[in-house]
Amino acid sequence: MKKSLWTEDEVNRALVDNLIDEQLLGNDYTVTATRQQVASIAMKLIKEMTGKEADEEKLNLFADIADGNPDMTAAMTRQEMGTLIYRAMRYIEQNSKYTYTDYNSNLAAYSDSPQLKEWAKEPMAFMEALELIDPVTKTTLAPNAPCSIELALATAERATMTQHTGWAQTVSDDDKAEFITNYTRHDALSTLPNNVGPIDSTLGFYDRVWVYRMKGNNGSTEVKDKFTGQHLYFESRYLHPVRWRGPSFSNTKQKVKNVRNKADKGKKKSNALKKGVGILKSLMI
């Protein structure tokens, strides 16, 4: 198959992740994708992540696009592709264990953001913030530019790991006390991306950090130090994802509080009952 050098790794992984209908996509992935081809990629993404075929009626990939009745042989634009993959991901979120982070929209930073259709604004803000779609330049998203098959595949492949991107919180002292070493006041477990060696980051217990998109197959967790702005490699075992659903530390901490409160109430009731029984026994003597 023909593909550009920049997409080679992600397209190969998309093949391994069963995102490619080879008969439908053909042999040249550098050409502009049709709506049918991108829809196929989105549907395969859903099946890969949920283990089930999508309910197309509930999914409604093309809602608001060409009045919901698009020409499926027409060329796909970047904002249409972003919208389809975004809708597939929201469907995955509602029908699997995976969930995605909150984010801040950066659309105002792009001079061509007014070209976005109303239905594409939220999807493209999400796709840009979570590094699913790279901007064309520092100030342009090119929403109406044609979308190649390889770009759609790269975006879908990135989507398979997006549950790891976004806000996370460092552990607590009760959770993993070894997070803070005995030799420094701060965590010394991080390394710079160029592997120059260990450093003292400014992260402590309960700190919130942004985790960047995983790149390649090295499995490294890259975060942004909120004080220094450095990009650091970090040990994921010291992070809890902050999500609306899932094992975020804030949720776990609240559950622990709820259990303790319930236990305290139970003790109070038990003590009150014992006291009442004692009074009753004294009256009967």
N, C-alpha and C positions, 0 to 999 in steps of 0.2 A: 504494500500500500504506500501511496505517496503522502508524505507529511513533512511539515517544516521542522527544523532542528529544535526550535524552542518548545514544540509540543510533543516531541518524541517520547519523553519519559511518561508524561501524563496520558497520552494516547495508548501507549503500551499497557499501562496500568488499567486504563478504561477497558481494554480488551480482557484482561484478567478478571476484572470486576463485572463482566457480563453486561457492559453498557452498549455494546456494538452489535447491530444487526448488519452483518457484512454484506448480505445480499442487497439490502436497502441503501446502505451508505456507499457502496461501490469501492473503487480502488484509489481514488484521489481525494484525500481529506482536506486539501488546500482550497478546493472550490467552495463557492457559496452554498450553504445548506438550504434546503427547502423546509417549509413548515412541517411537512410530514416527517422529514428526517429528524428534526429537533424534537418533535413530539414523540417519536420512537425512542430517542435517547432519554427523555424525561420519564417515559413509562418504564423503561428498563431500570432507571435509577430507583424508582419507587419499588419495583419488585426486588431489587438487590438489597434495599435497606429494610423493607418490611417483610420480605419473604412471601408476599402475595401479589397477585395482579391487582392493579388499581381499579376502583369503581369509577369508571369514566364519567358517569353522570354526576357523582359527588365532586369529582376533581374539576371538571369543566375547565380544561386548560386554556381554551381560547375565548373565555368570557371577555367581552368588551373589545376584543381584537377583531376588526372587520365585522362589527356587529354580531360577533359570535358565530359567524358563518364564513370563515376565511377560505380562500383558494389555497388548498394544501400543497399545490405545486409551486406556489409563489416563493420568491426569495425571502429568506429570513433576515431581519435586521438585528442589530445587537440588543436593542431594548426589548424586542419581541422574545429573543432567546433568553435574556435575563428574566423576563416575566414568566416564561414557561418553566424554567428550572426553579425559580422561586416558588411558584405554585406547587410544583412537585415536592419541594422541601417542606412546605407548610402541611401538605397532605401527609408526608412521612412523619412529621412532628405529631400529628393527631392520631396516627395509626401505628406507632412503634414506641420503643423506649427512648428514642432520640429526641433531643430538644435543643433549641438554639438560643444564643445570648441576646440580651438587649444591646442596643447600639445607638450611636449618635449619627445622624445623617450628615454627610460631607458634601452633598450635592451643590451647595452654594459656592463651593470652591471651583466649580467647573463652569467655564464661560458658555458652554453649549447646553447646560442643563435645561434652559427653556424649551429645547427641542423635545424633551421627554413628554410623551403622552400622559394624560392624567393617570391611567391605569398602570403606567410603568414607573411612576415616581417612587412609590414605596419599594417595589421589587429592586429597582436599580440602586436605591440608597442602601438597602440590605446587602446586595451583591458587591457593591463597592466597599462598604465598611468592613465586610468580612473577607475581603480579598479574593472573592470568587471571580470577579471580572476586573481585570486590570485596566486603568485608564489608558487611552491612546497616547496622551502626553500628560504633563503635570496639571494642565488646565482644561483638558478636553476628554469627554467620554465617548464622543462619536456615536450617539444613540441610534442614528439613522443609517449608519454605515452597514454594509452587508456583513453577515456573520458566516464565517467558514465552518465547515463540518468539524475541523480540528479544534476550533475555538469552543464550539458547543460541547465537544467531548472533554476538553480540558476543564471546562467549567463544571460539568457533571462529575468528573472524577474528583475535583476539589470538594464538591458537595458531599462526597462520601465520608469526609473527615471533618466537616464543619462543626460537628458537635463538640470538638475539642478547641475551637476558636472562640475567643471572646473573654468576658470577665471571669476571673477566678480569684479565690481568696486563700491566702496562706493559712496554714494550720494553726491550731491553738497549742498552748503549752500542755494542756491536758491531753491533746490528741497525739502530738509527736514532739516531745520535749527536746529530742536530739536535733531538731531543726535549728536551734540556736547552739552554736558550738561552745566549748568551754574556753576557747582561746580568744574569741572576739565578741564584741557586743552585737554583731550582726551575723546574718547567715553568710557563711563562706563557702557555700556549696555551688554557687553559680560560676560559670566561666564565660568569657567573652566569645562571641561567635567565631572569631578567628583563632580560637584555641590557644591564646597566649598563656593560659594558665588560670588557676583559681584567683578570685578577687573577693573583696568584701563588698557585697551589695548592701543597699540600705533597706532591705526588706526585713521585717520583723513579724511577730505573730499577728494574725488578723489583717495583714495588709492586703489590699485589693490591687490586682495587676491585670493588664490586658495581655492575653495569650495570642500570639500571631498564628496565621495559617501554617500548618505543617507543610514542609516542602521536601520533596524527594522521599527517600526511603530510610533516612537516618533516624526517624522517630523522635528527634529532639524537640523539646518544648521551649520555644523562644518567647520571652516576655519583655515588656518594657518597664524599666525601673522608673517609678513615678517621680522620683526626686532628681535623678541624674539624666533621665531620658535615654539611657543606654539600652541597647538590645542585648539581653543576656540569655544564655542557655540555662535552663533551670530543671531541677529534678521534679518531675510531675507528682511524685508521691507526697510532696509537701504542698500540693495545691488541691483545692476543692472547686469544681466549677460552680459558678453562681448562675443558676437558671431558674425559670419559673416552675420547673418540675425537675426532680432529680436530686441526687445526693449532694447538694451544695452544703457548705459548712453552716451557713446561717440557718438553713432548714433543720439540719441535724442538731444544732445548738438549741433551737426552739423546742424540738422534740424532747431533748433531754430535760429542759426546763419544765415541760408539760408533765413528764413522768415524775420528776421530783415534786412538783406541786401536788400531783395526785397522791403520791406517797405520803406527803406531809399531811394532806387532808385525811388520809386513811389513818394515820397515827393519831391525829386529833380526835377522830371519831372513836378509835379504839380506846384512847385514854378516857374520853368522856363516858364510854360504856362501862369501863372498869370502875370509874368513880361512882357511877349510878348504881352499879351492882353492890359496891361497898356500902353505900348509904342504905340501900334496901336491906342488906344483911344486918346492919346495926339496928335498924328499926324492928327487925324480927327477933332480936335477942331479948 
